[in-house]
Amino acid sequence: MIFYGPGELESTVLRKIIPESGISQIRKMASSFVGKVQVSLYKNDIVVKAGTEFLRIATIDEKYPDYQRVIPKSSAIALLLDRMLFLQAVRRVKVVSDGESPSIAMELSEGKMTLSAKSENFGEASDFLDVDYSGEPVRIGFNPGYLIDALLSIRSETVKMEMGAGIHPTVFRPTNNDRHLALVMPLVA
């Protein structure tokens, strides 16, 4: 068994895929505990110890994907957004998106971002945000659930959204941490 103390994981590369439910359990356990949380690797499991509580998570036995290949090296559009205002707008518009294949459209135009969704069952919804944008109009689609997940993973008040031209991955970065990013693949709008 290998134990990692505070700060030691930053310099250690673990090549394990942890299921999303396991990450949620670790967050829940760590947020309710004050003190040292230990993480260990035992065979194909991650073991987390917080005080007298233990959590054992089976990792996914697959090769970790080369995610660096899909992260764009440059972006045609970069916007700074208030994370909570953007998150709230996505949530409002998501309400009418179709349950089987949810999508929302994002349109950028001079000084404005428009989020919209349309559904036969629920009608239409749109929301607007003021943005510092002055390029050509752009329209792109996203799965609203993926946008929400990306925005919830970021802990800064402001988020930088970087988009390539056309259908390329969109990167969201906190403005207070250059080591974190969330990548969302767009849909055809």
Backbone as a printed PyTorch tensor [residue, N CA C, xyz], in Angstrom:
tensor([[[  0.8450,  -1.1670,   0.0000],
         [  0.0000,   0.0000,   0.0000],
         [  0.8900,   1.2300,   0.0000]],

        [[  0.5370,   2.2370,  -0.7930],
         [  1.3020,   3.4710,  -0.8730],
         [  0.4380,   4.5840,  -0.2810]],

        [[  0.9790,   5.3580,   0.6610],
         [  0.2390,   6.4640,   1.2640],
         [  0.7930,   7.7840,   0.7790]],

        [[ -0.1010,   8.7270,   0.5540],
         [  0.2860,  10.0730,   0.1790],
         [ -0.2770,  11.0350,   1.2040]],

        [[  0.5630,  11.9020,   1.7130],
         [  0.1300,  12.9100,   2.6730],
         [ -0.2050,  14.2060,   1.9560]],

        [[ -0.5240,  15.2650,   2.7180],
         [ -0.8720,  16.5510,   2.1250],
         [  0.2520,  17.0710,   1.2320]],

        [[ -0.0940,  17.5170,   0.0380],
         [  0.8580,  18.1010,  -0.8810],
         [  1.6750,  17.0980,  -1.6830]],

        [[  1.6940,  15.8440,  -1.2810],
         [  2.5260,  14.8560,  -1.9680],
         [  1.9220,  14.4010,  -3.2980]],

        [[  0.6100,  14.4500,  -3.4210],
         [ -0.0160,  13.9980,  -4.6590],
         [  0.2450,  14.9390,  -5.8250]],

        [[  0.5340,  16.2160,  -5.5200],
         [  0.7650,  17.1680,  -6.5970],
         [  1.9330,  16.7500,  -7.4630]],

        [[  2.9430,  16.1250,  -6.8870],
         [  4.1160,  15.7370,  -7.6570],
         [  4.0940,  14.2570,  -8.0400]],

        [[  3.0210,  13.5700,  -7.7130],
         [  2.9160,  12.1430,  -8.0080],
         [  1.8730,  11.9350,  -9.0950]],

        [[  2.2170,  11.1780, -10.1090],
         [  1.2860,  10.9030, -11.1980],
         [  0.6510,   9.5380, -10.9510]],

        [[ -0.6590,   9.5470, -10.7650],
         [ -1.4030,   8.2940, -10.6150],
         [ -2.1000,   8.0260, -11.9380]],

        [[ -1.8630,   6.9140, -12.5240],
         [ -2.4700,   6.5580, -13.8100],
         [ -3.6590,   5.6380, -13.5680]],

        [[ -4.6470,   6.1420, -12.8440],
         [ -5.8540,   5.3830, -12.5400],
         [ -7.0660,   6.2160, -12.9310]],

        [[ -8.0730,   5.5500, -13.4180],
         [ -9.3290,   6.2230, -13.7320],
         [-10.2970,   5.9230, -12.5990]],

        [[-10.7820,   6.9810, -11.9620],
         [-11.7110,   6.8390, -10.8360],
         [-13.1080,   7.1830, -11.3440]],

        [[-14.0910,   6.3250, -11.1060],
         [-15.4560,   6.6230, -11.5590],
         [-15.9840,   7.9070, -10.9130]],

        [[-16.8740,   8.5760, -11.6300],
         [-17.4420,   9.8350, -11.1440],
         [-18.0930,   9.6670,  -9.7720]],

        [[-18.7680,   8.5520,  -9.5470],
         [-19.4120,   8.3240,  -8.2480],
         [-18.3630,   8.2600,  -7.1390]],

        [[-17.1850,   7.7070,  -7.4410],
         [-16.0970,   7.6560,  -6.4620],
         [-15.5710,   9.0320,  -6.1270]],

        [[-15.4380,   9.8730,  -7.1380],
         [-14.9890,  11.2570,  -6.9160],
         [-15.9930,  11.9880,  -6.0310]],

        [[-17.2760,  11.7890,  -6.2930],
         [-18.3190,  12.4240,  -5.4690],
         [-18.2110,  11.9840,  -4.0130]],

        [[-17.9750,  10.6960,  -3.7970],
         [-17.8460,  10.1850,  -2.4260],
         [-16.6090,  10.7580,  -1.7250]],

        [[-15.5090,  10.8970,  -2.4620],
         [-14.2970,  11.4920,  -1.8820],
         [-14.5640,  12.9330,  -1.4910]],

        [[-15.2080,  13.6930,  -2.3830],
         [-15.5400,  15.1000,  -2.0750],
         [-16.4140,  15.1910,  -0.8250]],

        [[-17.4220,  14.3450,  -0.7610],
         [-18.3500,  14.3480,   0.3770],
         [-17.6050,  14.0220,   1.6700]],

        [[-16.7540,  13.0160,   1.6180],
         [-16.0000,  12.6030,   2.7960],
         [-15.0270,  13.7020,   3.2410]],

        [[-14.3070,  14.2780,   2.2860],
         [-13.3040,  15.2990,   2.6120],
         [-13.9440,  16.5950,   3.0970]],

        [[-15.1020,  16.9490,   2.5550],
         [-15.7330,  18.2100,   2.9480],
         [-16.3020,  18.1630,   4.3650]],

        [[-16.6130,  16.9710,   4.8680],
         [-17.1750,  16.8620,   6.2150],
         [-16.1140,  16.5280,   7.2610]],

        [[-14.8390,  16.5610,   6.8500],
         [-13.7720,  16.1920,   7.7660],
         [-12.7560,  17.3250,   7.8750]],

        [[-12.3850,  17.6520,   9.1110],
         [-11.3450,  18.6360,   9.3530],
         [-10.1080,  17.8680,   9.7980]],

        [[ -9.0410,  18.0100,   9.0600],
         [ -7.8200,  17.2940,   9.3880],
         [ -7.1970,  16.6810,   8.1620]],

        [[ -6.3020,  15.7740,   8.4000],
         [ -5.5270,  15.1480,   7.3340],
         [ -6.3180,  14.0180,   6.6820]],

        [[ -6.4370,  14.0660,   5.3630],
         [ -7.0670,  13.0100,   4.5850],
         [ -5.9420,  12.2710,   3.8670]],

        [[ -5.8820,  10.9580,   4.0390],
         [ -4.8480,  10.1550,   3.4010],
         [ -5.4210,   9.4080,   2.2150]],

        [[ -4.6530,   9.3690,   1.1460],
         [ -5.0420,   8.6440,  -0.0590],
         [ -3.9980,   7.5610,  -0.2860]],

        [[ -4.4580,   6.3550,  -0.5360],
         [ -3.5200,   5.2700,  -0.7970],
         [ -3.9930,   4.4660,  -1.9960]],

        [[ -3.0570,   3.7340,  -2.5650],
         [ -3.3330,   2.8910,  -3.7010],
         [ -3.1000,   1.4550,  -3.2640]],

        [[ -4.1180,   0.6210,  -3.4240],
         [ -4.0070,  -0.7840,  -3.0630],
         [ -4.5140,  -1.6100,  -4.2340]],

        [[ -3.6120,  -2.3090,  -4.9000],
         [ -3.9240,  -3.0630,  -6.1170],
         [ -4.6080,  -2.1310,  -7.1060]],

        [[ -5.8460,  -2.3790,  -7.4690],
         [ -6.5620,  -1.5060,  -8.4040],
         [ -7.5750,  -0.6050,  -7.7110]],

        [[ -7.4220,  -0.4230,  -6.4210],
         [ -8.3590,   0.3990,  -5.6610],
         [ -7.6700,   1.6390,  -5.0940]],

        [[ -8.4460,   2.6840,  -4.9480],
         [ -8.0260,   3.8780,  -4.2350],
         [ -8.6580,   3.7750,  -2.8530]],

        [[ -7.8590,   3.9700,  -1.8120],
         [ -8.3620,   3.9260,  -0.4430],
         [ -8.1580,   5.3160,   0.1570]],

        [[ -9.2270,   5.8820,   0.6910],
         [ -9.1830,   7.2060,   1.3020],
         [ -9.5000,   7.0400,   2.7820]],

        [[ -8.6640,   7.6610,   3.6250],
         [ -8.8700,   7.5850,   5.0760],
         [ -8.9860,   9.0010,   5.6140]],

        [[-10.0760,   9.2590,   6.3110],
         [-10.3050,  10.5420,   6.9780],
         [-10.7150,  10.2240,   8.4100]],

        [[ -9.7920,  10.4260,   9.3350],
         [-10.0530,  10.0700,  10.7250],
         [-10.2310,   8.5770,  10.8550]],

        [[-11.3950,   8.1480,  11.3260],
         [-11.6670,   6.7150,  11.4890],
         [-12.4640,   6.1420,  10.3190]],

        [[-12.7990,   6.9780,   9.3410],
         [-13.5770,   6.5200,   8.1930],
         [-12.6630,   6.1190,   7.0420]],

        [[-13.0190,   5.0260,   6.3820],
         [-12.3020,   4.5530,   5.2100],
         [-13.2560,   4.4860,   4.0320]],

        [[-12.7360,   4.7670,   2.8640],
         [-13.5070,   4.6630,   1.6380],
         [-12.6390,   3.9260,   0.6250]],

        [[-13.1820,   2.8700,   0.0570],
         [-12.4390,   2.0910,  -0.9380],
         [-13.1820,   2.1960,  -2.2630]],

        [[-12.4580,   2.6260,  -3.2950],
         [-13.0620,   2.8520,  -4.6020],
         [-12.3420,   2.0010,  -5.6360]],

        [[-13.0940,   1.1910,  -6.3320],
         [-12.5160,   0.3910,  -7.4140],
         [-12.2740,   1.3020,  -8.6090]],

        [[-11.0530,   1.2730,  -9.1350],
         [-10.7400,   2.0890, -10.3000],
         [-11.1750,   1.3520, -11.5630]],

        [[-11.2910,   2.0890, -12.6390],
         [-11.6630,   1.5190, -13.9260],
         [-10.3970,   0.9540, -14.5570]],

        [[-10.4460,  -0.3040, -14.9200],
         [ -9.2690,  -0.9960, -15.4260],
         [ -9.1200,  -0.7780, -16.9340]],

        [[ -8.7980,   0.4300, -17.3050],
         [ -8.5830,   0.7930, -18.7050],
         [ -7.3480,   1.6780, -18.7800]],

        [[ -6.7930,   1.7920, -19.9680],
         [ -5.6560,   2.6920, -20.1610],
         [ -6.1740,   4.1200, -20.1310]],

        [[ -5.4900,   4.9680, -19.3970],
         [ -5.9040,   6.3540, -19.2930],
         [ -5.7330,   7.0310, -20.6530]],

        [[ -6.7630,   7.7050, -21.1390],
         [ -6.6750,   8.3080, -22.4770],
         [ -5.6620,   9.4590, -22.5080]],

        [[ -5.0880,   9.6900, -23.6680],
         [ -4.1600,  10.8090, -23.8470],
         [ -4.9830,  12.0780, -24.0670]],

        [[ -5.4550,  12.6370, -22.9730],
         [ -6.3400,  13.7970, -23.0530],
         [ -5.6220,  15.0360, -23.5880]],

        [[ -4.3020,  15.0840, -23.4930],
         [ -3.5500,  16.2440, -23.9810],
         [ -3.7770,  16.4610, -25.4820]],

        [[ -4.0460,  15.3800, -26.2070],
         [ -4.2510,  15.4910, -27.6580],
         [ -5.4810,  16.3130, -28.0170]],

        [[ -6.5130,  16.3020, -27.1850],
         [ -7.7510,  17.0060, -27.5360],
         [ -7.8240,  18.4170, -26.9640]],

        [[ -6.8810,  18.7890, -26.1170],
         [ -6.8850,  20.1540, -25.5740],
         [ -6.3130,  21.0920, -26.6310]],

        [[ -7.1070,  22.0620, -27.0790],
         [ -6.6260,  22.9740, -28.1160],
         [ -5.3880,  23.7470, -27.6510]],

        [[ -4.4580,  23.9350, -28.5640],
         [ -3.2320,  24.6860, -28.2570],
         [ -3.4640,  26.1860, -28.3730]],

        [[ -4.4800,  26.5770, -29.1420],
         [ -4.8050,  27.9930, -29.2900],
         [ -6.3210,  28.1340, -29.4060]],

        [[ -6.7820,  29.3490, -29.2600],
         [ -8.2250,  29.5830, -29.3670],
         [ -8.4810,  30.8270, -30.2100]],

        [[ -9.5560,  30.7740, -30.9780],
         [ -9.9580,  31.9130, -31.7950],
         [-10.7230,  32.9360, -30.9590]],

        [[-11.4030,  32.4490, -29.9090],
         [-12.2350,  33.3030, -29.0610],
         [-11.9140,  33.0130, -27.6050]],

        [[-11.6830,  34.0530, -26.8260],
         [-11.4750,  33.8990, -25.3770],
         [-12.3350,  34.9330, -24.6680]],

        [[-13.1840,  34.4640, -23.7690],
         [-14.0800,  35.3460, -23.0220],
         [-13.8930,  35.1380, -21.5290]],

        [[-14.0090,  36.2020, -20.7610],
         [-14.0730,  36.1030, -19.3050],
         [-15.5340,  36.2140, -18.9190]],

        [[-16.0120,  35.2320, -18.1370],
         [-17.4190,  35.1900, -17.7480],
         [-17.5520,  35.0820, -16.2400]],

        [[-18.5900,  35.7030, -15.7030],
         [-18.9350,  35.4800, -14.3050],
         [-19.4730,  34.0540, -14.2270]],

        [[-18.7710,  33.1890, -13.5100],
         [-19.1100,  31.7620, -13.4800],
         [-20.5430,  31.5190, -13.0080]],

        [[-20.9640,  32.1600, -11.9400],
         [-22.3060,  31.8960, -11.4030],
         [-23.4030,  32.4230, -12.3240]],

        [[-23.2040,  33.6030, -12.9210],
         [-24.2160,  34.1210, -13.8480],
         [-24.3570,  33.2040, -15.0590]],

        [[-23.2290,  32.7200, -15.5750],
         [-23.2520,  31.8060, -16.7100],
         [-23.9110,  30.4840, -16.3250]],

        [[-23.5360,  29.9380, -15.1740],
         [-24.1140,  28.6900, -14.6790],
         [-25.6250,  28.8170, -14.5110]],

        [[-26.0840,  29.9080, -13.9180],
         [-27.5160,  30.1090, -13.7180],
         [-28.2650,  30.2230, -15.0490]],

        [[-27.6580,  30.9080, -16.0170],
         [-28.2890,  31.0450, -17.3360],
         [-28.3940,  29.6830, -18.0260]],

        [[-27.3440,  28.8750, -17.9470],
         [-27.3800,  27.5400, -18.5480],
         [-28.4700,  26.7020, -17.8810]],

        [[-28.5580,  26.7690, -16.5730],
         [-29.5830,  25.9930, -15.8520],
         [-30.9940,  26.4290, -16.2400]],

        [[-31.2070,  27.7330, -16.3980],
         [-32.5480,  28.2150, -16.7700],
         [-32.9460,  27.7140, -18.1610]],

        [[-32.0240,  27.7890, -19.1000],
         [-32.3240,  27.3790, -20.4720],
         [-32.4290,  25.8670, -20.5770]],

        [[-31.6620,  25.1440, -19.7790],
         [-31.6600,  23.6730, -19.7980],
         [-33.0410,  23.1010, -19.4990]],

        [[-33.8520,  23.8210, -18.7560],
         [-35.1670,  23.3360, -18.3370],
         [-36.0200,  22.8970, -19.5240]],

        [[-35.8920,  23.5620, -20.6590],
         [-36.7270,  23.1950, -21.8090],
         [-36.0130,  22.3000, -22.8140]],

        [[-34.7540,  21.9780, -22.5900],
         [-34.0570,  21.1190, -23.5570],
         [-34.6020,  19.6980, -23.4760]],

        [[-34.5780,  19.0110, -24.5880],
         [-35.1300,  17.6650, -24.7060],
         [-34.3670,  16.6980, -23.8080]],

        [[-35.0780,  15.8520, -23.0710],
         [-34.4710,  14.9200, -22.1330],
         [-33.5990,  13.8510, -22.7680]],

        [[-33.9390,  13.3670, -23.9720],
         [-33.1650,  12.2960, -24.6000],
         [-31.8790,  12.7990, -25.2420]],

        [[-31.9250,  13.9370, -25.8680],
         [-30.7260,  14.5050, -26.4810],
         [-30.6800,  16.0010, -26.1770]],

        [[-30.3680,  16.3360, -24.9270],
         [-30.4080,  17.7340, -24.5230],
         [-29.3480,  18.5690, -25.2460]],

        [[-29.7450,  19.7350, -25.6890],
         [-28.7860,  20.6570, -26.2770],
         [-29.2870,  22.0840, -26.1070]],

        [[-28.3270,  22.9770, -25.9780],
         [-28.6480,  24.3960, -25.9800],
         [-27.7300,  25.0550, -27.0060]],

        [[-28.2020,  26.1320, -27.5840],
         [-27.4130,  26.8850, -28.5480],
         [-26.8050,  28.0920, -27.8450]],

        [[-25.5600,  28.3720, -28.1850],
         [-24.8820,  29.5550, -27.6740],
         [-24.5380,  30.4250, -28.8750]],

        [[-25.0090,  31.6540, -28.8470],
         [-24.7020,  32.5940, -29.9120],
         [-23.9220,  33.7560, -29.3310]],

        [[-22.8270,  34.0850, -29.9770],
         [-22.0450,  35.2510, -29.5980],
         [-22.2150,  36.3080, -30.6710]],

        [[-22.5040,  37.5050, -30.2240],
         [-22.5870,  38.6460, -31.1280],
         [-22.0100,  39.8410, -30.3870]],

        [[-21.9850,  40.9660, -31.0150],
         [-21.3790,  42.1700, -30.4400],
         [-21.8630,  42.4310, -29.0110]],

        [[-20.9980,  42.1700, -28.0300],
         [-21.2840,  42.4610, -26.6320],
         [-22.2890,  41.5660, -25.9430]],

        [[-22.7120,  40.4710, -26.6080],
         [-23.7900,  39.6680, -26.0270],
         [-23.6080,  38.1840, -26.2990]],

        [[-23.9590,  37.3710, -25.3090],
         [-24.0650,  35.9260, -25.4630],
         [-25.5290,  35.5610, -25.2470]],

        [[-26.0810,  34.7950, -26.1810],
         [-27.4560,  34.3240, -26.0750],
         [-27.4340,  32.8110, -25.9390]],

        [[-28.0840,  32.3080, -24.9160],
         [-28.2580,  30.8690, -24.7200],
         [-29.7190,  30.5650, -25.0110]],

        [[-29.9780,  29.5260, -25.8120],
         [-31.3700,  29.2100, -26.1330],
         [-31.5600,  27.7080, -26.3030]],

        [[-32.7880,  27.2800, -26.0880],
         [-33.1670,  25.8780, -26.2830],
         [-34.6070,  25.8410, -26.7530]],

        [[-34.9290,  24.7850, -27.4970],
         [-36.2730,  24.6280, -28.0400],
         [-36.6620,  23.1630, -27.9160]],

        [[-37.9020,  22.9070, -27.5340],
         [-38.3850,  21.5430, -27.3960],
         [-39.8540,  21.4900, -27.7660]],

        [[-40.2410,  20.4290, -28.4550],
         [-41.6590,  20.2670, -28.7890],
         [-42.5080,  20.1300, -27.5320]],

        [[-41.9670,  19.4680, -26.5150],
         [-42.7210,  19.2160, -25.2870],
         [-42.7600,  20.4060, -24.3390]],

        [[-41.6850,  21.2020, -24.3160],
         [-41.5840,  22.2410, -23.2880],
         [-41.5120,  23.6660, -23.8210]],

        [[-41.5010,  23.8590, -25.1250],
         [-41.4740,  25.2060, -25.6790],
         [-40.0630,  25.7200, -25.9050]],

        [[-39.8870,  27.0200, -25.6810],
         [-38.6060,  27.6700, -25.9270],
         [-38.1530,  28.4450, -24.7060]],

        [[-36.8350,  28.6130, -24.6170],
         [-36.2650,  29.4460, -23.5590],
         [-35.0070,  30.1060, -24.1020]],

        [[-34.7490,  31.3080, -23.6250],
         [-33.4860,  31.9700, -23.9750],
         [-33.0740,  32.8660, -22.8220]],

        [[-31.7890,  33.0940, -22.7380],
         [-31.2190,  33.9430, -21.7000],
         [-30.0400,  34.6800, -22.3160]],

        [[-29.7320,  35.8440, -21.7790],
         [-28.6940,  36.6940, -22.3450],
         [-27.6770,  37.0780, -21.2780]],

        [[-26.4260,  37.1660, -21.6990],
         [-25.3640,  37.6630, -20.8320],
         [-24.5980,  38.7330, -21.5990]],

        [[-24.2190,  39.7890, -20.9060],
         [-23.3360,  40.7840, -21.5060],
         [-21.9300,  40.2240, -21.4780]],

        [[-21.2430,  40.2680, -22.6200],
         [-19.8740,  39.7570, -22.7130],
         [-19.0160,  40.7460, -23.4900]],

        [[-17.7340,  40.6540, -23.2720],
         [-16.7870,  41.4850, -23.9950],
         [-16.3760,  40.7360, -25.2570]],

        [[-17.2260,  40.8330, -26.2890],
         [-16.9770,  40.1480, -27.5510],
         [-17.2720,  41.0970, -28.6920]],

        [[-16.3720,  41.1520, -29.6760],
         [-16.5850,  42.0560, -30.7980],
         [-16.2640,  41.4180, -32.1490]],

        [[-16.2130,  40.0940, -32.2160],
         [-15.9080,  39.4190, -33.4750],
         [-17.1420,  39.1260, -34.2990]],

        [[-16.9450,  38.2640, -35.2830],
         [-18.0460,  37.8210, -36.1350],
         [-19.0400,  37.0110, -35.2970]],

        [[-20.3230,  37.0310, -35.6490],
         [-21.2960,  36.2090, -34.9240],
         [-20.9250,  34.7250, -34.9930]],

        [[-21.1070,  34.0310, -33.8710],
         [-20.7810,  32.6120, -33.7490],
         [-21.9750,  31.9050, -33.1290]],

        [[-22.3000,  30.7340, -33.6540],
         [-23.3680,  29.9060, -33.0740],
         [-22.8360,  28.4910, -32.9230]],

        [[-22.9820,  27.9540, -31.7270],
         [-22.4890,  26.6030, -31.4370],
         [-23.4100,  25.9660, -30.4040]],

        [[-23.5050,  24.6570, -30.4050],
         [-24.3700,  23.9450, -29.4680],
         [-23.5670,  23.2120, -28.4080]],

        [[-24.2040,  22.9910, -27.2730],
         [-23.5920,  22.2380, -26.1750],
         [-24.6450,  21.3960, -25.4830]],

        [[-24.2050,  20.3040, -24.9070],
         [-25.0380,  19.5550, -23.9800],
         [-25.0120,  20.3590, -22.6760]],

        [[-26.1590,  20.8400, -22.1990],
         [-26.1450,  21.6970, -21.0130],
         [-25.6240,  20.9910, -19.7620]],

        [[-25.8310,  19.6890, -19.6600],
         [-25.3220,  18.9370, -18.5120],
         [-23.8050,  18.9860, -18.4420]],

        [[-23.1480,  18.9020, -19.6000],
         [-21.6880,  18.9580, -19.6400],
         [-21.1860,  20.3530, -19.2660]],

        [[-21.8960,  21.3910, -19.7290],
         [-21.5140,  22.7560, -19.3400],
         [-21.6360,  22.9390, -17.8330]],

        [[-22.7280,  22.4460, -17.2750],
         [-22.9480,  22.5600, -15.8310],
         [-21.8560,  21.8300, -15.0590]],

        [[-21.5300,  20.6070, -15.4740],
         [-20.4590,  19.8500, -14.8160],
         [-19.1380,  20.6120, -14.8740]],

        [[-18.8240,  21.1700, -16.0360],
         [-17.5730,  21.9210, -16.1900],
         [-17.5500,  23.1270, -15.2650]],

        [[-18.6390,  23.8700, -15.2250],
         [-18.6850,  25.0810, -14.3980],
         [-18.6730,  24.7570, -12.9060]],

        [[-19.2850,  23.6390, -12.5210],
         [-19.2660,  23.2430, -11.1110],
         [-17.8930,  22.7530, -10.6640]],

        [[-17.0720,  22.3020, -11.6010],
         [-15.7350,  21.8290, -11.2470],
         [-14.7620,  22.9770, -11.0020]],

        [[-15.1590,  24.1750, -11.3550],
         [-14.3010,  25.3530, -11.2280],
         [-14.7210,  26.1370,  -9.9920]],

        [[-13.7330,  26.5860,  -9.2340],
         [-14.0190,  27.2550,  -7.9660],
         [-13.7280,  28.7530,  -7.9570]],

        [[-13.4970,  29.3570,  -9.1100],
         [-13.2380,  30.8020,  -9.1260],
         [-14.5120,  31.5430,  -9.5070]],

        [[-14.5680,  32.8210,  -9.1580],
         [-15.7480,  33.6220,  -9.4850],
         [-15.8420,  33.8810, -10.9850]],

        [[-14.6750,  34.0030, -11.6220],
         [-14.6190,  34.2740, -13.0500],
         [-14.0230,  33.0790, -13.7630]],

        [[-14.5730,  32.7640, -14.9280],
         [-14.0820,  31.6440, -15.7220],
         [-13.7000,  32.1690, -17.1020]],

        [[-12.6060,  31.6180, -17.6320],
         [-12.1840,  31.9620, -18.9810],
         [-12.6710,  30.8630, -19.9110]],

        [[-13.4370,  31.2540, -20.9210],
         [-13.9450,  30.3130, -21.9110],
         [-13.1480,  30.5080, -23.1950]],

        [[-12.5100,  29.4250, -23.6760],
         [-11.6940,  29.4860, -24.8850],
         [-12.3040,  28.5790, -25.9390]],

        [[-12.6320,  29.1670, -27.0940],
         [-13.2740,  28.4210, -28.1740],
         [-12.4230,  28.5000, -29.4290]],

        [[-12.3530,  27.3850, -30.1360],
         [-11.7120,  27.3880, -31.4440],
         [-12.7270,  27.7650, -32.5020]],

        [[-12.2530,  27.9710, -33.7150],
         [-13.1640,  28.2470, -34.8220],
         [-13.8090,  26.9310, -35.2470]],

        [[-15.1080,  26.9290, -35.4450],
         [-15.8030,  25.7130, -35.8680],
         [-16.1010,  24.7840, -34.7090]],

        [[-16.2470,  23.5070, -35.0330],
         [-16.6010,  22.5030, -34.0280],
         [-15.3170,  21.9340, -33.4260]],

        [[-14.7960,  22.6310, -32.4530],
         [-13.6000,  22.2040, -31.7270],
         [-13.8990,  22.2360, -30.2370]],

        [[-13.1440,  21.5010, -29.4380],
         [-13.3960,  21.5110, -27.9930],
         [-13.3330,  22.9340, -27.4230]],

        [[-14.1840,  23.1770, -26.4490],
         [-14.1850,  24.4450, -25.7320],
         [-13.5860,  24.1930, -24.3580]],

        [[-12.6870,  25.0690, -23.9580],
         [-11.9770,  24.9140, -22.6940],
         [-12.4520,  25.9830, -21.7190]],

        [[-12.7370,  25.5620, -20.4970],
         [-13.0900,  26.4720, -19.4190],
         [-11.9780,  26.4000, -18.3800]],

        [[-11.4720,  27.5550, -17.9720],
         [-10.3910,  27.6080, -16.9820],
         [-10.7620,  28.6040, -15.8820]],

        [[-10.4290,  28.2740, -14.6490],
         [-10.6000,  29.2720, -13.5940],
         [ -9.5500,  30.3630, -13.7910]],

        [[ -9.8660,  31.5550, -13.3740],
         [ -8.8960,  32.6440, -13.5200],
         [ -7.8800,  32.6450, -12.3830]],

        [[ -8.1070,  31.8210, -11.3600],
         [ -7.1960,  31.7970, -10.2100],
         [ -6.3590,  30.5150, -10.1280]],

        [[ -6.3750,  29.6660, -11.1860],
         [ -5.6350,  28.4120, -11.1230],
         [ -5.3440,  27.9500, -12.5530]],

        [[ -4.1000,  28.1060, -12.9920],
         [ -3.7750,  27.7520, -14.3720],
         [ -3.5540,  26.2550, -14.5770]],

        [[ -3.6290,  25.4510, -13.5140],
         [ -3.4380,  24.0010, -13.6290],
         [ -4.7470,  23.2450, -13.8660]],

        [[ -5.8710,  23.9160, -13.7020],
         [ -7.1730,  23.2680, -13.8350],
         [ -7.8100,  23.6870, -15.1540]],

        [[ -8.4650,  22.7490, -15.8060],
         [ -9.2780,  23.0940, -16.9660],
         [-10.3910,  22.0780, -17.1080]],

        [[-11.4510,  22.5040, -17.7440],
         [-12.5780,  21.6280, -18.0660],
         [-12.8040,  21.7470, -19.5620]],

        [[-12.8820,  20.6130, -20.2280],
         [-13.0200,  20.5900, -21.6770],
         [-14.4070,  20.0720, -22.0340]],

        [[-15.1070,  20.7860, -22.8970],
         [-16.4600,  20.3910, -23.3110],
         [-16.4940,  20.3320, -24.8320]],

        [[-16.9310,  19.2080, -25.3340],
         [-17.0660,  19.0540, -26.7830],
         [-18.3870,  19.6840, -27.2310]],

        [[-18.3510,  20.5070, -28.2670],
         [-19.5760,  21.1610, -28.7330],
         [-20.4100,  20.2370, -29.6120]],

        [[-21.6330,  20.6630, -29.8790],
         [-22.5490,  19.9950, -30.7820],
         [-22.8080,  20.9290, -31.9440]],

        [[-23.3250,  20.4190, -33.0300],
         [-23.7250,  21.2890, -34.1380],
         [-25.0050,  21.9850, -33.7110]],

        [[-25.0020,  23.3130, -33.7640],
         [-26.1850,  24.0850, -33.3140],
         [-27.1530,  24.2980, -34.4350]]])
